[in-house]
Amino acid sequence: MSNSVQSALTLAGGHTSPIELWGGVEYTYNRVRDIYFDQMALSGHAQRLDDYDRIATLGIRTLRMGLLWERHEAAGGCWNWADERMRRLQELGIRPIVGLVHHGSGPKHTSLVDPQFSEKLAAYAEQVANRYPWIDAYTPVNEPNTTARFSALYGLWYPHHMSRTSYLRSLLHQLKGTVLSMRAIRRVRPDAKLVQTEDVGRVTGTDELEPIWEVLNLRQWLTFDLLSGCVDRHHPMFTYMQDAQIGEKEILWFAENPCPPDVVGVNYYVTSDRYLDHRVDLYPPDKRSAEGPFVDVEAVRVLPEDIGGAYALLKEAWQRYAVPVAITEVHLGSTEDEQIRWLAESWQSAMMASQSGVNCIAITAWALLGSYYWSDLVTHDNGHYEPGVFAVRDGIPALTELASVIAQIAAGREPHHPALSQHGWWRHPDRICLPCAPPMAA
């Protein structure tokens, strides 16, 4: 451990910031054909109970925690693993926000397009709530819109569909599962909070594609709109769903059974902002979208102006839903210095939002133990590992320089580190690496 990391962990003191620091180990458990990619197993977290002690030393007192449906059933329904970890979190004074599905499609007997997916998930949620009635916060399904897109529109994850109908049905099944799960949980714990997460960003593009990217900007909020019960016949996405052969009854079910989030969780990454370009010949073939004859590229790699950052999204979420907001994943696959810059910028965005009147309550240090294969969207074992606050080498997590900044923020202090004397790569002109800077839409 470096002197700067040790010093920050030792000296972290009283809180001065209104923004809490939450944490989360990467819990993705996604299926590609008949192979499950289990991030907890890959990092060794599934086997190490003392990881929670390591996390506690950072000053983290709220942890996004996976009690995943797929893992539970793969273990034959045995609760020993979960019991041991829930007990340790209680001993350490760490509050879990429990996730039940994280980029998954459920155990082998179901899938996102299974009409019974929702009821099956809710039955598992009820078991969890009955066993751990002290848990007061849940994310039944992480990023349902993103998962539905990857699984049923882009064909990357199981069930590998590629249609708008399958995508929307997968989304509705996950969201209905969320509503039914929270209903079951609240029969046990009436004050249980729904912390709903989703990957959001800004979509822009060439003038020719403006009608498309305007729809995608609306669609990214669909998870929260549906759960909040505000999707009626006059909602701008109602016709979009009907045109994809989703029945009116299926859509309006959510208006009749609202389950608004208690916290809107914004997951914002360097690549969350997108740019659509109709001039497909200017780009490599792998940039072409599965949604139409255009390319979908990272705005940070194309546009001369900076990415917007999380501030505007936090503000928009607060204005749309009037419930507390949080950045529920902060992670960057890069060098330690760049990770520090990204974390500090995320903290600054949250602070700016709070100071402007937004009820922003937290940012979340995500992928504390790093993540595997995300450079290829966890579609195969490509051998790529991205360290997080800890770097896992030979099964032993070792603190990185990022930990010093984590400890400062957890203590309510403004982040300080030599790396912060420079801007992150996403703020430098040389970040543009695609062959042509597209013309800006008017």
Steps between C-alpha positions, in 0.01 A plus 500: 500500500641841405553772760231723344239223515589408859494867604154560355360189666650601834409869499149487349292696748171685544250558220470838330332393174126431455590226249541149639741252348348161428687201364439199283690196382427412136217245531412433136380144442411496131430210268642455149336198339558229765792669677454715810761768573513548877702810592504410869660165420746654254625755754504246781254711700260207523760308702637780722292607797770744612440718193233674707760586765718649226206706374418620850852640546429741214222663701221359282182441702252427220571221252317390188497127567404212271281219635445382148215274402713301254779434752251395766333243276835379367590425863191283533307758700748488789515818711832438675702733276250785532451446874871529566534820300189670636620423851841653429348816352292543815807452718688767301212746502470502120152553355437286192297606200415153380488416130322185381577504124803680357514484119360149529205321346417282798578131558487249215128435543411854390617796288420864441237405241331247728149630587548355850837670560344772716310268732800268536728787594247631752483158665876511553480859629247386759736228618782753541279743692370230731850378576651847551217727621753759621604589143333829409622576145482302176581518131304196377628546143809703413484706179196323348500716188867438430462128565197478273687678220807280525298179530203546270581786260874462434514123551813510718365320807243227550241452353684665207196653334529794261161666478335806648207286614722261696696793644190675630344180628826420685496847651137471609559156654790632706306806611190300587734272694628807682148613592396152616828451687463827691139410576615167646790660688275769649263237637796411723670839526245779425764774501735325254646742245527444125836624372453473124807523278538563127778599260411842361678747276432744219440394142570741213576452134481632148197700389380212282461280810350755737159324526682181605732648759219706648306178560805335655539791739143440614544124510790511745257621771241233427597285800423784741197625305333159505574431866374845593169423331516795263483310170146547371353530152640853473857410599746555211616135519151347495476491120860378475406197707171438324677514163720217628190288565493552874139493612331796665414287803866408551605864483228643720553234769772722645273805522256281692776352719749782561813425699703822484866475599599641837840578347571551129842350437687653206780284360712727284818391323745670265330309217139566607463801267442374144515643148297366205627553146326395178830502306588141581784478247709739707523256790627150570234229451484420872355847567180430312187493713266204535211748498528638148723600208724730699797489735476538877830623642636640824451876485825549691692352205331710232379839614734795549312632804530329838260234623226644715578315822261380767386838633234570235366145524466520879317829461269361232423191710412719798277724288324203340432291811547723808657219703859475630760423235841336517780395268480127560806393299829688461769302322752550222708231337833681476810590698481578871553871431216511249273308739575758768412782261172335400399439861584859597304635204199286594520630856517857369192438282308372801612795711398747229161331474452517875600866512251579223210360701499138382449246778810305402592262780792285387755386248604137481852368457425211268696189411700526823682178410515578129311335215556238234437493123303825485720620213299251291176550697549170685421293192803272531813442704741743337740500797446871568490613863447859618617568858282709728567637847668166556708312246453126534828322435543132582173508693613772741337846471754782528406867544570730208560876513129545436438390859648822638240708318223259597591546866499879466154508342366245750617734776315789339811674375585648164718258304871584477764311304791594270310348206238773533744763377410384148174441315380154412560365150132562415571875529799499261472576125697188407216279630341521152616186325234418242579586137270798469357761735131500394315826433302617797123494482342845501 
